[in-house]
């Protein structure tokens, strides 16, 4: 849940200054409150401040509440923000129309402060639960790192960002060498413990700058996404990870530390050049990983 100054944030949208002020007075002690006088201004503030919940008047000039809600739901960035309509309209058809467009609830004018707070609190509880479920679905239970689903989603975002901003994007794909043999010897429970230990080493070693991402990629595999990283940076980060894993003493059930190694394939491109697709970017890194294994494992191969 996004919180500002330790509080959730609410955007109040109403062209009536009296109504808007009344709501802000009700909410200001418990929430960070933003206000907008029109649908257009509401969309601008939502994009800038990303409020946790929106209270939206239906009857407004130029762009009414229904149109504003439709615009919010049409944007990937704002579609999940719960919107509660505030209205003096009491026809069932008005409520039905709003709910069909995606409104979370209705609050009728004149306002009952207790009802207003309870309805907002309920929506925030539901939102927190949904976000927690979403976060859990994006995490790998064994390594406690983001999973392949999350990595793929972020990869598409960062590819587009690198394309728009004309900067490099680097990726490392890596596999724990002979993990299946390790599991055969020690069992999958200890294999999972080894994966956790290795994931902690990678997470500490791999991140160079904000926006870098480490994730569980496959059975014994991990992936690292590096912002603005050329081939030399990819090679350096890969070697740092490889050396850290090679020198680590992974606990084993017989008391003797197990020494595991990592094979790593890397690639770096400038998406803005348009000569490589996202699929080719990953495929070349995967081919480099395969080559690292063919050359004897425990090494870094950067595509060139």
C-alpha atoms as one frame of an Amber mdcrd trajectory, in Angstrom:
protein
   0.000   0.000   0.000   1.380   3.395  -0.937   1.404   5.697   2.081   2.448
   9.313   2.426   3.418  10.806   5.778   2.258   7.551   7.403  -1.280   7.991
   6.066  -3.335   6.737   3.155  -4.201   9.346   0.528  -7.629  10.366  -0.720
  -8.530  12.501  -3.725 -11.808  14.422  -3.389 -13.295  15.467  -6.747 -16.238
  17.883  -6.616 -17.013  21.096  -8.450 -18.864  22.386  -5.366 -16.442  24.159
  -3.028 -18.828  23.716  -0.098 -19.171  19.966  -0.618 -15.436  19.571  -1.281
 -14.476  21.506   1.869 -16.913  19.506   3.988 -15.400  16.198   2.870 -11.858
  17.444   3.382 -12.713  18.499   6.926 -14.113  15.031   7.629 -11.008  13.267
   6.281  -8.025  15.526   6.922  -7.167  14.149  10.380  -6.859  10.541   9.152
  -5.736  10.876   5.536  -3.573  12.909   3.207  -6.274  14.662   1.198  -5.982
  16.070  -2.330  -8.764  17.980  -4.061  -9.865  18.591  -7.638 -12.641  20.779
  -9.040 -13.184  18.893 -12.316 -12.727  15.566 -14.014  -9.796  16.854 -16.057
  -8.009  18.115 -12.945  -8.763  14.828 -11.194  -6.997  12.846 -13.923  -3.973
  15.166 -13.717  -3.700  14.893  -9.914  -4.219  11.128 -10.017  -1.345  10.751
 -12.470   0.926  12.952 -10.353   0.027  11.776  -6.829  -1.351   8.243  -7.328
  -3.902   8.430  -4.477  -5.041   5.298  -2.682  -8.733   6.062  -3.168 -10.870
   8.613  -5.047 -14.163  10.204  -3.993 -15.785  11.353  -7.225 -18.841  13.570
  -7.730 -21.124  12.466 -10.553 -22.630  15.784 -11.636 -19.868  18.053 -12.913
 -19.681  20.327 -15.982 -17.712  19.387 -19.131 -16.496  15.995 -17.845 -18.912
  14.296 -15.451 -18.128  11.580 -12.948 -19.027   8.752 -15.310 -16.616  10.011
 -17.977 -13.900  10.560 -15.386 -14.344   7.047 -14.023 -14.217   5.575 -17.536
 -10.932   7.415 -18.166  -9.465   6.146 -14.885 -10.417   2.553 -15.688  -8.980
   2.840 -19.200  -5.474   3.564 -17.880  -3.243   0.738 -16.656  -1.728   3.099
 -14.082  -5.046   4.098 -12.463  -7.498   1.273 -13.200  -7.052  -0.404  -9.807
  -7.626   2.705  -7.684 -11.018   2.283  -5.957 -13.487   5.042  -6.803 -16.436
   5.909  -4.568 -19.106   8.055  -6.189 -20.423  10.958  -4.117 -23.823  12.101
  -5.307 -27.192  13.573  -4.471 -28.795  11.457  -7.216 -30.979   8.724  -5.754
 -32.173   6.807  -8.818 -31.226   3.150  -9.049 -30.277   3.650 -12.686 -27.556
   6.121 -11.691 -26.086   3.663  -9.183 -26.310   0.815 -11.682 -24.495   2.844
 -14.336 -21.671   3.705 -11.951 -21.243   0.141 -10.741 -21.159  -1.156 -14.301
 -18.362   1.319 -15.069 -16.374   0.033 -12.098 -17.304   2.247  -9.131 -16.524
   0.558  -5.812 -19.290   2.189  -3.764 -21.639   5.147  -3.368 -21.851   7.866
  -0.698 -24.973  10.036  -0.690 -25.183  13.730   0.046 -25.581  15.214   2.629
 -22.624  13.432   4.235 -22.696  11.413   7.415 -19.059  11.631   8.615 -19.138
   8.192  10.241 -20.550   6.539   7.101 -17.972   8.306   4.915 -15.070   7.085
   7.045 -16.421   3.536   7.303 -16.917   3.191   3.532 -13.426   4.513   2.820
 -11.913   2.237   5.474 -13.663  -0.805   4.006 -12.369  -0.079   0.495  -8.825
   0.423   1.779  -8.975  -2.911   3.617 -10.110  -4.665   0.444  -7.403  -2.909
  -1.567  -4.715  -3.943   0.922  -5.850  -7.568   0.715  -5.806  -7.531  -3.080
  -2.335  -6.018  -3.145  -1.064  -8.600  -0.679  -2.457 -11.403  -2.843  -0.875
  -9.815  -5.916   2.504  -9.493  -4.181   2.419 -13.120  -3.025   1.621 -14.265
  -6.561   4.760 -12.478  -7.766   7.146 -14.053  -5.228   9.027 -17.344  -5.346
   8.456 -19.246  -2.114  11.848 -21.000  -2.053  14.264 -18.199  -2.926  12.073
 -15.386  -1.521  12.883 -13.415  -4.655  10.467 -12.125  -7.290   9.373 -14.961
  -9.553   9.487 -15.446 -13.322   6.051 -13.871 -13.766   7.156 -10.667 -12.054
  10.475 -10.633 -13.884   8.765 -10.955 -17.271   6.418  -8.095 -16.420   9.246
  -5.818 -15.273  11.366  -6.845 -18.242   8.740  -5.529 -20.675   8.472  -2.280
 -18.712  12.237  -1.732 -18.515  12.675  -2.612 -22.193  10.187   0.087 -23.149
  11.763   2.557 -20.726  15.244   1.909 -22.138  13.821   2.342 -25.622  12.165
   5.657 -24.746  15.175   7.033 -22.861  17.773   5.623 -25.265  19.890   3.778
 -22.734  21.354   0.290 -22.490  19.757  -2.685 -20.801  21.734  -5.649 -19.527
  20.573  -9.088 -18.460  22.236 -12.060 -16.768  20.733 -15.550 -16.913  22.347
 -18.063 -14.570  22.033 -21.652 -13.456  23.390 -23.394 -10.385  25.766 -26.041
 -11.749  24.752 -29.663 -11.162  21.882 -28.756  -8.826  20.049 -31.982  -9.653
  23.049 -34.003  -8.486  23.138 -31.959  -5.276  19.457 -32.709  -4.694  20.025
 -36.397  -5.383  22.780 -36.530  -2.759  21.254 -34.336  -0.060  17.523 -34.284
  -0.843  15.247 -31.528  -2.059  14.787 -29.956   1.376  18.498 -29.193   1.563
  18.429 -28.284  -2.113  15.853 -25.616  -1.300  18.065 -24.372   1.540  20.945
 -24.088  -0.918  18.761 -22.125  -3.354  17.827 -19.727  -0.553  21.471 -19.237
   0.442  22.470 -18.626  -3.181  19.589 -16.213  -3.763  20.723 -14.120  -0.796
  24.254 -13.969  -2.190  23.020 -12.941  -5.647  20.677 -10.283  -4.231  23.549
  -8.727  -2.257  26.049  -8.932  -5.107  24.080  -8.156  -8.248  22.310  -4.853
  -7.664  24.385  -1.923  -8.906  21.836   0.895  -9.096  18.150   1.637  -8.410
  15.917  -0.247 -10.809  18.129  -3.337 -11.054  16.203  -6.541 -10.444  17.113
 -10.029  -9.229  14.571 -12.843  -9.678  14.141 -16.621  -9.681  14.104 -17.618
 -13.339  13.697 -21.387 -13.407  14.355 -24.617 -11.468  17.977 -23.833 -10.621
  18.087 -20.543 -12.409  18.156 -16.854 -11.604  17.970 -13.692 -13.676  19.362
 -10.213 -13.105  18.206  -7.136 -15.008  20.748  -4.290 -15.049  19.923  -0.686
 -15.886  22.163   1.116 -18.389  24.715  -1.706 -18.310  27.082  -2.394 -21.206
  28.816  -5.723 -21.842  31.726  -4.834 -19.558  29.381  -4.080 -16.661  27.455
  -7.300 -17.302  30.701  -9.253 -17.253  31.866  -7.569 -14.030  28.580  -8.182
 -12.239  28.507 -11.757 -13.523  32.060 -12.418 -12.308  31.251 -10.914  -8.911
  28.298 -13.269  -8.569  30.229 -16.273  -9.858  33.129 -15.694  -7.461  30.799
 -15.068  -4.510  28.955 -18.344  -5.140  32.172 -20.304  -5.724  33.722 -19.112
  -2.456  30.540 -19.495  -0.384  30.261 -22.418   1.986  26.721 -23.708   1.574
  25.654 -25.720   4.660  24.936 -29.387   3.991  23.308 -32.056   6.187  26.543
 -33.966   6.777  28.138 -30.917   8.379  30.704 -30.368   5.637  30.148 -27.204
   3.618  29.097 -27.821   0.034  30.766 -25.844  -2.718  28.440 -24.956  -5.564
  29.201 -22.994  -8.713  27.233 -20.903 -11.168  27.216 -20.675 -14.961  26.174
 -17.288 -16.309  25.144 -15.973 -19.715  24.798 -12.245 -20.331  23.690  -9.784
 -22.960  23.507  -6.011 -23.325  21.682  -4.016 -25.996  20.241  -0.598 -26.728
  16.529  -1.191 -27.424  16.247   2.224 -29.084  18.366   1.035 -32.015  15.551
  -1.293 -33.038  17.861  -3.986 -34.386  17.022  -6.526 -31.666  13.655  -7.612
 -30.296  13.002  -8.292 -26.638  12.754 -12.012 -27.397  16.122 -11.963 -29.179
  17.676 -10.045 -26.283  16.763 -12.845 -23.878  17.480 -15.613 -26.371  21.072
 -14.418 -26.876  21.642 -14.356 -23.111  20.212 -17.879 -22.876  22.524 -19.038
 -25.695  25.462 -17.538 -23.806  24.403 -19.445 -20.696  24.314 -22.671 -22.714
  27.811 -21.904 -24.032  29.086 -21.272 -20.501  27.939 -24.768 -19.561  29.438
 -26.298 -22.721  32.802 -24.683 -21.931  32.974 -26.378 -18.550  30.568 -24.462
 -16.278  31.494 -22.008 -13.513  32.099 -19.169 -15.944  30.555 -16.051 -17.450
  29.916 -15.730 -21.168  28.761 -12.371 -22.528  27.117 -12.340 -25.951  28.896
 -10.285 -28.585
